[in-house]
Amino acid sequence: MSTQSTRTVRLHEIAHARAGDKGNTSNISVWAYDPGDYLLIKEQLTAERIKAAFPDLIQGDVVRYELEHLHGLNFVLGEALEGGVNTSLGLDSHGKSWSFLVLGLEIELPEN
């Protein structure tokens, strides 16, 4: 029985992201720098994990879409902008900081 050593990295070390908004919904796309890391990202960065990581910020559902051929994931966060651009008193009513927040999550990588 072999056990593989792993190391923890922040997602921003192996991926980049972009965020957008429409009303009270934020949209975050995460793209692997190296296609070889995509499966690890896909395995660990689930809709459930995103929702659990930010329970006070995301009031609605989180839906994940997979873009296999582009090595990316797209997350749609419902009720995540405190009402949206026209009603939010938040500093980031457009949700651009969602990219930064998601890229700060940790991912386990094989040691090699």
C-alpha positions as a printed NumPy array, in Angstrom:
array([[  0.   ,   0.   ,   0.   ],
       [  1.492,   3.333,  -1.03 ],
       [  0.563,   6.682,   0.359],
       [  1.238,   9.705,  -1.751],
       [  2.585,  12.832,  -0.104],
       [  0.699,  16.027,  -0.77 ],
       [  1.277,  19.711,  -0.312],
       [ -1.203,  22.52 ,   0.113],
       [ -1.194,  25.562,  -2.163],
       [ -3.528,  28.481,  -2.631],
       [ -5.583,  28.152,  -5.779],
       [ -4.032,  31.335,  -7.215],
       [ -0.728,  29.466,  -7.562],
       [ -2.197,  27.089, -10.162],
       [ -5.159,  29.013, -11.614],
       [ -6.526,  32.424, -12.452],
       [-10.095,  33.715, -12.284],
       [-12.5  ,  36.349, -13.547],
       [-15.76 ,  37.544, -12.026],
       [-18.838,  39.266, -13.334],
       [-22.338,  40.089, -12.204],
       [-25.94 ,  40.385, -13.254],
       [-28.336,  41.719, -10.665],
       [-27.811,  39.838,  -7.409],
       [-25.914,  36.984,  -9.086],
       [-22.15 ,  36.718,  -9.342],
       [-20.322,  34.621, -11.907],
       [-16.765,  33.365, -11.324],
       [-14.684,  31.485, -13.882],
       [-11.577,  29.615, -12.721],
       [ -8.975,  28.548, -15.288],
       [ -6.037,  26.192, -14.697],
       [ -2.684,  27.601, -15.804],
       [ -1.505,  24.061, -16.553],
       [ -4.069,  21.657, -18.067],
       [ -2.462,  18.942, -15.939],
       [ -3.842,  20.616, -12.791],
       [ -7.401,  20.853, -14.063],
       [ -8.586,  17.479, -12.734],
       [ -7.29 ,  18.274,  -9.235],
       [ -9.02 ,  21.633,  -9.291],
       [-12.227,  20.078, -10.604],
       [-12.142,  17.403,  -7.905],
       [-11.581,  19.818,  -5.024],
       [-13.32 ,  23.039,  -6.062],
       [-16.948,  22.014,  -5.893],
       [-20.088,  24.12 ,  -5.693],
       [-20.602,  22.79 ,  -2.171],
       [-17.122,  23.869,  -1.136],
       [-17.615,  27.402,  -2.474],
       [-20.958,  27.708,  -0.658],
       [-19.47 ,  26.335,   2.599],
       [-16.431,  28.631,   2.413],
       [-18.548,  31.798,   2.279],
       [-21.809,  31.074,   4.131],
       [-22.405,  34.683,   5.144],
       [-21.81 ,  36.059,   1.656],
       [-23.71 ,  33.581,  -0.526],
       [-27.393,  33.473,   0.348],
       [-28.552,  31.473,  -2.687],
       [-27.476,  28.375,  -4.568],
       [-24.075,  27.803,  -6.15 ],
       [-24.054,  26.037,  -9.511],
       [-20.867,  24.79 , -11.202],
       [-20.407,  24.38 , -14.943],
       [-17.417,  22.466, -16.316],
       [-15.574,  23.573, -19.433],
       [-13.432,  20.489, -19.943],
       [-11.938,  21.509, -23.293],
       [-10.83 ,  24.866, -21.825],
       [ -9.694,  23.451, -18.448],
       [-12.014,  25.749, -16.573],
       [-14.908,  25.883, -14.163],
       [-17.684,  28.47 , -14.065],
       [-19.55 ,  29.11 , -10.816],
       [-22.838,  30.983, -10.624],
       [-23.503,  32.332,  -7.126],
       [-27.103,  33.23 ,  -6.435],
       [-27.961,  36.041,  -4.059],
       [-24.289,  36.845,  -3.552],
       [-24.178,  40.617,  -4.096],
       [-26.334,  41.982,  -1.268],
       [-29.095,  42.837,  -3.709],
       [-26.933,  43.827,  -6.659],
       [-25.452,  47.034,  -8.007],
       [-28.527,  49.223,  -7.624],
       [-29.482,  48.17 ,  -4.088],
       [-26.3  ,  47.064,  -2.318],
       [-24.53 ,  49.238,   0.208],
       [-21.494,  46.94 ,  -0.055],
       [-18.143,  48.222,  -1.251],
       [-18.056,  45.684,  -4.094],
       [-21.578,  45.629,  -5.467],
       [-20.27 ,  44.274,  -8.792],
       [-18.656,  41.257,  -7.117],
       [-15.181,  41.694,  -8.624],
       [-13.542,  40.596,  -5.36 ],
       [-15.096,  37.134,  -5.694],
       [-12.136,  36.151,  -7.9  ],
       [ -9.735,  37.084,  -5.112],
       [-11.762,  35.227,  -2.473],
       [-12.029,  32.004,  -4.486],
       [ -8.356,  32.067,  -5.502],
       [ -7.458,  32.188,  -1.794],
       [ -8.915,  28.732,  -1.172],
       [ -6.457,  25.887,  -0.604],
       [ -5.915,  22.952,  -2.944],
       [ -4.038,  19.72 ,  -2.223],
       [ -1.43 ,  18.776,  -4.84 ],
       [  0.793,  15.719,  -5.114],
       [  4.236,  16.427,  -3.64 ],
       [  6.014,  15.69 ,  -6.928]])
